[in-house]
């Protein structure tokens, strides 16, 4: 028995080592190498020698220092506003007695901006608050404020980062034991003291993390500044101009990219430190939320107003594609929609996006699943498992634009240049952290003895993973698929430097249409992106719901025990 067990154990270890080697190779070639080349490029001069000349040239420019200051200011303001709104929405969902339907609507609508590319936000804001914007016309025709520069960026960044901040705070509410709200009131604390001690204090760490994450996303975004930044220079536009401006300078561009990495790394370190101070109760007591009519009314109205203020910007996307010429010829037409599907140019970028997003989702699922198996379902050395976790953290620190430039330096002149493959690989690496964590959490919660039991019944490791582990992980795999697909559809920062004439996707096409003034096509493409992502999210939700309903049927409570029971019976 022992002799038979040893070969199977060795085979399992061999298979896991192969997985580890594949994952390691992917990140060495497509993360470490591009970042090393980027760093080296920042120290190179025109003749190939190494020096600090490029750094000195960049830091001596007032425009560059101004762009850093502007980015820090607007990102900090956007992070503060986004966190305040996110906390209000999360508190409304978790700590009020409002109808469940309204709470569910708040959760879904708050995430809606994630289904659109950030470059669209700027055009939507312009067509809403500009001189001839929809909201401006509704309010009498006089602009409320100058939409270009700080004001426009602030609105765009808040819309962009609100979903992330909300999800962080909302998820953390699940670990807050609300019984202490009642205990605090019984002990004679004031409502304000109860609120601060039992809600704000346990969530203080998460609130800080949400702010840092919102700051990081705003600081590194390219889509919003390119559409509505105006003369308000930020570091993302400084980087783009150095790389693809009228007079490109790759060495100086590399310097700007390295500088952009610094706040990103600091942000992640700060988040890791703050996370230690989170208060999470080991057991959460389910209780009925105390009645509070005034609280519910204020939170409900406040949440609705906040969502209307955020989402009304996107109403214009539903209008412009269906009118002749906004705002001068507002008569209804389907010409723009017809042009979307009859124009070979627009058709090609749509199918390019579908192709890239689908491949990103499929191979992204495989990579994140393989990495999660290494850390959550193996007995490989701790160093190997911690290494995978470290890679995930590192990926989270690299802005999309910086990764794209690294890929540009690493693969220009090679077989991957301007191919769909490089777009897919860049997307997979860029968005790896969250899918990996989702898969790891899912696999970690499964019974640790499944592989051992299956091995005793004669199955090898691969068969066990395919027949037992994977079916139980299917809901998470579907969620990861949807996450990768949606993000690949809306990304622009990571791929703006990598697309070619025949591999252009919808987001980069929108960027090029901006310079031609074809805003009708821009909004038509944006609407198509939104509809496509809604369809994919809907399909994922439907399949997940059906699998859950099937699993809850009598006699089918858990797929794995049934499989194991069947195999045990056959063995006897």
C-alpha positions in Angstrom: 0.0 0.0 0.0 2.8 2.3 0.9 4.7 1.5 -2.2 1.6 2.2 -4.4 1.0 5.5 -2.6 4.5 6.8 -3.2 4.4 6.9 -7.1 1.0 8.7 -6.9 2.3 11.2 -4.4 5.4 11.8 -6.6 3.1 12.2 -9.7 1.0 14.8 -7.9 4.0 16.7 -6.8 5.3 16.6 -10.4 2.1 18.0 -11.8 2.0 20.8 -9.2 5.7 21.6 -9.9 4.8 21.8 -13.6 1.9 24.3 -12.8 4.3 26.3 -10.6 6.9 26.4 -13.4 4.3 27.6 -16.0 2.9 30.3 -13.7 6.5 31.4 -12.8 7.5 31.5 -16.5 4.5 33.7 -17.4 5.3 36.3 -14.8 9.1 36.2 -15.4 8.6 36.8 -19.1 5.6 39.1 -19.1 6.0 41.1 -15.8 9.6 40.9 -14.5 11.3 41.3 -17.8 9.2 44.3 -19.1 9.7 46.1 -15.8 13.4 45.5 -15.7 13.7 46.8 -19.3 11.6 49.8 -18.4 13.9 50.6 -15.5 16.9 50.2 -17.7 15.4 52.4 -20.4 15.0 55.2 -17.9 18.8 55.3 -17.4 19.7 55.1 -21.0 20.8 58.0 -23.2 20.6 58.4 -26.9 23.9 56.7 -27.5 23.0 53.7 -25.3 25.1 54.7 -22.3 23.7 54.7 -18.7 23.3 57.9 -16.8 20.8 60.1 -14.8 20.5 62.5 -17.7 16.9 61.6 -18.5 15.9 61.9 -14.8 17.5 65.3 -14.5 15.9 66.5 -17.8 12.4 65.4 -16.7 12.6 66.8 -13.1 13.9 70.1 -14.3 10.8 70.7 -16.3 8.2 72.8 -14.5 5.4 71.1 -16.5 6.3 67.7 -15.1 6.4 68.9 -11.5 3.1 70.7 -12.1 1.6 67.5 -13.5 2.6 65.5 -10.3 1.1 68.2 -8.1 -2.1 68.4 -10.1 -2.4 64.6 -10.0 -1.9 64.4 -6.3 -4.5 67.1 -5.6 -7.3 65.9 -7.8 -6.8 62.3 -6.9 -6.9 63.0 -3.2 -10.1 65.1 -3.6 -11.7 62.4 -5.7 -10.7 59.7 -3.3 -12.3 61.6 -0.4 -15.6 62.3 -2.2 -15.8 58.7 -3.5 -15.2 57.2 0.0 -17.9 59.4 1.6 -20.4 58.5 -1.1 -19.4 54.8 -0.9 -19.8 54.7 2.9 -23.3 56.3 2.6 -24.4 53.7 0.1 -22.9 50.8 2.0 -24.4 52.0 5.3 -27.8 52.3 3.6 -27.6 48.7 2.3 -26.3 47.2 5.6 -27.7 49.2 8.4 -31.2 50.4 7.5 -34.6 48.8 7.1 -35.3 50.0 3.6 -36.9 47.5 1.2 -34.7 44.7 -0.1 -35.5 45.6 -3.7 -34.1 49.1 -3.1 -31.0 47.8 -1.5 -30.4 45.4 -4.3 -30.9 48.2 -6.8 -28.3 50.3 -5.0 -25.8 47.5 -5.1 -26.3 46.9 -8.8 -26.5 50.5 -9.9 -23.4 51.5 -8.0 -21.4 49.0 -10.1 -22.8 50.2 -13.4 -19.9 52.6 -14.2 -17.5 49.6 -14.2 -19.2 48.4 -17.5 -18.0 51.4 -19.4 -14.5 52.6 -20.4 -13.2 55.6 -18.5 -12.5 57.5 -21.7 -16.3 57.5 -22.2 -16.8 59.2 -18.8 -15.1 62.4 -20.1 -17.3 62.7 -23.2 -20.4 61.9 -21.2 -19.5 64.7 -18.7 -18.8 67.1 -21.6 -22.1 66.3 -23.3 -23.9 66.7 -19.9 -22.3 69.8 -18.4 -20.8 71.5 -21.4 -22.2 74.7 -23.0 -24.7 72.7 -25.0 -24.9 69.7 -22.6 -28.1 67.9 -21.7 -28.1 69.0 -18.0 -26.9 72.6 -18.9 -29.9 72.9 -21.3 -32.3 71.5 -18.7 -31.1 74.1 -16.2 -31.5 77.2 -18.5 -28.5 76.9 -20.8 -25.8 78.4 -18.6 -22.9 76.1 -17.6 -22.8 75.4 -13.9 -18.9 75.4 -13.9 -16.0 75.1 -16.2 -16.0 71.4 -17.2 -12.5 71.1 -18.4 -9.6 70.6 -16.0 -9.9 70.0 -12.3 -13.8 70.0 -12.1 -14.2 67.6 -15.0 -11.5 65.3 -13.7 -12.9 65.3 -10.2 -16.4 64.3 -11.4 -14.9 61.6 -13.7 -12.6 60.2 -11.0 -15.4 60.0 -8.5 -17.6 58.1 -10.9 -14.7 55.8 -11.8 -13.6 54.9 -8.2 -17.0 54.9 -6.5 -17.8 51.2 -7.4 -14.4 50.0 -6.1 -14.7 52.0 -2.8 -18.3 50.8 -2.4 -17.5 47.1 -2.9 -14.6 47.3 -0.4 -16.7 48.9 2.4 -19.8 46.9 1.6 -17.9 43.6 1.8 -16.3 44.7 5.1 -19.8 45.3 6.6 -20.3 41.5 6.5 -17.7 41.2 9.3 -19.2 43.9 11.5 -21.3 42.5 14.4 -24.3 44.8 14.6 -25.4 43.5 18.0 -23.0 45.9 19.5 -25.2 48.8 18.2 -27.9 47.6 20.5 -25.4 46.9 23.4 -24.0 50.5 23.0 -27.5 52.0 23.1 -28.4 49.9 26.2 -25.3 51.1 27.9 -26.5 54.7 27.5 -24.2 55.9 24.6 -25.5 58.6 22.4 -26.5 57.9 18.8 -23.3 59.6 17.5 -21.1 57.7 19.9 -22.8 54.4 19.0 -22.3 55.1 15.3 -18.6 56.0 15.8 -17.8 53.1 18.1 -19.7 50.2 16.5 -19.7 51.2 12.8 -16.9 53.6 11.9 -14.2 52.2 14.2 -14.5 48.6 13.0 -14.5 49.9 9.4 -11.8 52.5 9.8 -9.1 50.3 8.2 -11.3 49.5 5.2 -12.3 53.1 4.8 -8.6 54.1 4.7 -7.9 51.3 2.2 -10.8 52.4 0.0 -9.4 55.9 0.0 -5.9 54.8 -0.9 -7.3 52.5 -3.7 -9.4 55.3 -5.1 -6.4 57.6 -5.0 -4.3 55.0 -6.8 -6.9 54.4 -9.5 -7.4 58.2 -10.1 -3.6 58.9 -10.1 -2.9 56.3 -12.8 -5.9 56.7 -15.0 -5.4 57.8 -18.6 -9.0 57.6 -20.1 -10.6 60.5 -18.2 -7.7 63.0 -18.6 -7.4 62.4 -22.4 -11.1 63.2 -22.9 -11.7 66.1 -20.5 -8.4 67.1 -18.9 -8.0 70.2 -21.1 -4.9 72.3 -20.0 -4.9 70.8 -16.6 -1.8 68.6 -17.0 -1.6 65.3 -15.0 1.1 62.7 -14.9 -0.9 60.2 -17.1 -1.0 62.7 -20.0 2.6 63.6 -19.4 3.5 60.0 -19.9 1.3 59.6 -23.0 2.8 62.8 -24.6 6.4 61.6 -23.9 5.7 58.3 -25.6 3.3 59.2 -28.4 3.5 62.9 -28.6 4.7 65.1 -31.5 8.3 64.5 -30.4 8.4 61.1 -28.6 11.2 60.5 -26.2 11.2 56.9 -24.9 13.9 57.5 -22.3 12.1 60.3 -20.7 8.8 58.4 -21.0 10.4 55.6 -19.1 11.4 58.0 -16.4 7.8 59.3 -16.1 6.6 55.7 -15.9 9.0 54.9 -13.1 7.9 58.0 -11.2 4.3 56.9 -11.7 5.2 53.6 -10.0 6.3 55.3 -6.8 2.9 56.4 -5.5 1.4 53.1 -6.6 3.9 51.1 -4.5 3.5 53.5 -1.6 -0.3 53.0 -1.8 -0.1 49.2 -1.7 2.3 49.3 1.3 0.0 51.7 3.1 -3.0 49.5 2.4 -1.1 46.4 3.8 -0.2 48.3 7.0 -3.8 49.7 7.4 -5.3 46.3 6.9 -3.7 45.1 10.1 -5.8 47.5 12.1 -9.2 46.3 10.8 -11.5 44.9 13.4 -13.3 41.8 12.3 -15.4 39.7 14.6 -14.9 36.0 14.5 -18.6 35.5 14.8 -21.3 37.8 13.5 -24.7 37.6 15.2 -27.6 37.9 12.9 -29.9 40.5 14.3 -32.8 42.7 13.2 -31.7 46.2 12.5 -33.2 48.6 15.1 -36.0 50.8 13.8 -35.1 54.3 12.8 -37.5 56.1 10.5 -35.5 59.3 10.3 -32.3 57.3 9.7 -33.9 55.2 7.0 -35.4 58.3 5.3 -32.2 60.3 5.3 -30.1 57.4 4.1 -32.6 56.3 1.4 -33.0 59.8 0.0 -29.2 60.5 0.3 -28.4 57.3 -1.6 -30.9 57.9 -4.3 -29.6 61.5 -4.8 -26.0 60.2 -4.9 -26.8 57.6 -7.5 -28.8 60.0 -9.6 -26.0 62.5 -9.4 -23.5 59.9 -10.6 -25.5 58.0 -13.2 -27.3 60.9 -14.8 -24.0 61.6 -16.6 -24.5 58.4 -18.6 -28.0 59.3 -19.7 -26.5 61.1 -22.7 -25.1 57.8 -23.9 -28.6 56.6 -24.4 -29.6 59.7 -26.3 -26.8 60.8 -28.7 -26.7 57.6 -30.8 -30.4 58.0 -31.5 -30.6 61.7 -32.6 -29.5 63.2 -35.9 -27.0 65.7 -34.4 -27.0 66.6 -30.7 -28.1 69.3 -29.8 -28.8 71.0 -33.1 -30.9 68.3 -34.8 -32.5 66.3 -32.0 -34.8 64.4 -34.3 -34.9 60.6 -33.8 -32.8 58.4 -36.1 -31.2 55.0 -36.3 -28.6 56.0 -38.8 -25.8 55.9 -36.2 -26.7 52.5 -35.0 -27.0 51.2 -38.6 -23.6 52.7 -39.4 -22.2 50.9 -36.4 -23.1 47.6 -37.9 -22.5 48.4 -41.5 -19.2 50.2 -41.3 -16.4 47.7 -41.9 -14.1 49.9 -39.7 -16.4 50.0 -36.7 -17.5 46.4 -37.2 -13.9 45.2 -37.1 -13.0 46.9 -33.9 -16.1 45.5 -32.2 -15.2 41.9 -33.2 -11.6 42.6 -32.3 -12.8 43.6 -28.8 -15.0 40.5 -28.5 -12.1 38.3 -29.6 -9.6 39.8 -27.2 -12.0 39.9 -24.3 -13.1 36.3 -24.8 -9.5 35.0 -25.0 -8.5 37.1 -22.0 -11.3 35.6 -20.0 -10.5 32.0 -21.0 -6.8 32.1 -20.5 -7.1 34.5 -17.5 -9.3 31.9 -15.8 -6.7 29.2 -16.5 -3.8 31.2 -15.1 -5.6 32.4 -12.0 -7.0 28.9 -11.4 -3.6 27.3 -11.7 -2.0 29.9 -9.4 -4.8 29.4 -6.8 -4.3 25.6 -6.9 -0.7 26.1 -6.0 -1.4 28.3 -3.0 -4.7 26.8 -1.8 -4.6 23.1 -2.8 -1.0 22.0 -2.5 1.7 21.2 -0.1 4.4 22.8 -2.0 7.1 24.7 0.0 5.9 27.9 1.7 8.4 29.9 -0.4 6.7 28.8 -3.6 3.2 29.7 -2.3 4.3 33.0 -0.8 6.0 33.7 -4.1 2.7 33.5 -6.0 1.0 35.7 -3.4 3.9 38.2 -3.8 3.4 38.3 -7.6 -0.3 39.1 -7.0 0.7 42.0 -4.8 3.3 43.3 -7.3 0.8 43.1 -10.2 -1.5 45.2 -8.1 1.1 48.0 -7.9 1.7 48.3 -11.6 -0.5 50.8 -13.4 -1.9 49.8 -16.8 0.0 52.5 -18.7 3.3 51.5 -17.1 2.7 47.8 -17.9 1.8 48.7 -21.5 5.0 50.7 -21.9 7.0 47.8 -20.4 5.5 45.5 -23.0 6.3 48.1 -25.7 10.0 48.1 -24.8 10.1 44.3 -24.3 8.3 43.1 -27.4 8.7 45.7 -30.1 10.4 44.2 -33.1 9.4 40.7 -32.0 6.7 38.3 -33.2 4.3 39.6 -30.5 4.4 43.3 -31.7 0.9 44.6 -32.6 -0.8 41.2 -32.3 -3.9 40.1 -30.5 -1.7 37.8 -28.4 0.2 40.7 -26.8 -3.2 42.5 -26.0 -4.5 39.3 -24.4 -1.4 38.7 -22.3 -1.2 42.3 -21.2 -4.8 42.2 -20.0 -4.3 38.9 -18.2 -1.3 40.1 -16.3 -2.8 43.5 -15.6 -6.0 42.2 -14.0 -4.5 39.0 -12.4 -4.6 40.1 -8.8 -8.4 40.1 -8.2 -9.3 36.9 -10.1 -6.4 35.1 -8.3 -7.7 36.2 -4.9 -11.2 35.2 -5.8 -10.1 31.7 -6.9 -7.8 31.3 -3.9 -10.6 32.2 -1.4 -12.9 29.8 -3.1 -10.5 26.9 -3.2 -9.4 27.5 0.4 -12.9 27.0 1.7 -13.3 23.5 0.1 -12.7 20.3 2.0 -9.0 19.8 2.3 -9.3 16.0 2.2 -11.0 15.7 -1.2 -7.7 15.0 -3.1 -6.6 12.5 -0.5 -9.9 10.6 -0.6 -9.9 10.5 -4.4 -6.3 9.3 -4.4 -7.2 6.4 -2.1 -9.9 5.5 -4.6 -7.4 5.3 -7.5 -7.8 8.7 -9.1 -4.7 10.7 -10.1 -4.4 14.4 -9.2 -5.5 15.8 -12.5 -8.6 13.6 -12.6 -9.5 14.7 -9.0 -9.1 18.4 -10.0 -11.3 17.9 -13.1 -14.0 15.7 -11.5 -14.3 17.1 -8.0 -12.6 20.4 -7.4 -13.4 22.2 -10.6 -17.2 21.5 -10.5 -17.3 22.9 -7.0 -15.3 25.9 -8.0 -17.5 26.6 -11.1 -19.4 29.6 -9.7 -16.2 31.4 -8.9 -14.7 30.4 -12.3 -17.7 32.0 -13.9 -17.3 35.2 -11.9 -13.6 35.3 -12.8 -14.6 34.9 -16.5 -17.0 37.8 -16.3 -14.4 39.9 -14.4 -11.7 39.4 -17.0 -14.1 39.8 -20.0 -15.6 43.1 -18.7 -12.3 44.6 -17.8 -10.8 43.6 -21.2 -13.7 45.3 -22.9 -13.3 48.6 -21.1 -9.5 48.9 -20.6 -7.5 51.5 -22.5 -4.5 52.4 -20.3 -2.9 49.0 -20.6 -3.3 48.6 -24.4 -3.1 52.2 -25.8 0.6 51.6 -26.7 0.2 48.1 -28.0 -2.6 48.1 -30.6 -1.8 48.2 -34.3 -3.9 49.1 -37.4 -5.4 45.6 -37.6 -5.7 45.0 -33.8 -7.4 48.1 -32.7 -10.1 47.6 -30.1 -13.1 49.7 -29.3 -11.5 51.8 -26.5 -8.5 52.8 -28.6 -10.9 53.4 -31.5 -12.8 55.8 -29.3 -9.6 57.6 -28.5 -8.8 58.0 -32.3 -12.3 59.1 -33.1 -12.0 61.9 -30.5 -9.4 63.6 -32.7 -11.7 63.4 -35.7 -14.6 64.9 -33.8 -16.9 61.8 -34.5 -18.7 61.9 -31.2 -21.8 60.1 -32.6 -19.6 57.1 -33.4 -18.0 57.4 -29.9 -21.3 57.2 -28.1 -22.6 54.4 -30.4 -19.5 52.4 -29.6 -19.8 53.2 -25.8 -23.4 52.0 -25.9 -22.3 48.8 -27.6 -19.7 48.2 -24.9 -22.3 48.8 -22.2 -24.8 46.4 -23.8 -22.2 43.7 -24.4 -21.0 43.8 -20.8 -24.5 43.8 -19.5 -25.3 40.7 -21.6 -22.1 38.9 -20.4 -22.8 39.8 -16.8 -26.4 38.7 -17.2 -25.4 35.3 -18.7 -22.9 34.7 -15.9 -25.5 35.6 -13.2 -28.1 33.4 -14.9 -25.8 30.3 -15.1 -24.6 30.9 -11.5 -28.2 31.1 -10.3 -29.2 27.9 -12.2 -26.2 26.0 -10.7 -27.1 27.3 -7.2 -30.7 26.3 -7.6 -29.7 22.9 -8.9 -27.3 22.3 -6.0 -30.0 23.2 -3.5 -32.5 20.6 -4.8 -33.2 17.7 -2.4 -30.6 15.0 -2.7 -28.1 17.4 -4.5 -26.9 19.6 -1.7 -23.3 19.1 -2.5 -21.9 17.7 -5.7 -18.6 16.5 -4.2 -20.0 14.2 -1.5 -22.4 12.7 -4.1 -19.4 12.0 -6.4 -17.4 10.5 -3.6 -20.3 8.4 -2.4 -20.9 7.0 -5.9 -17.2 6.2 -6.3 -17.1 4.5 -2.9 -20.1 2.4 -3.7 -18.6 1.3 -7.0 -15.3 0.4 -5.3 -17.1 -1.9 -2.8 
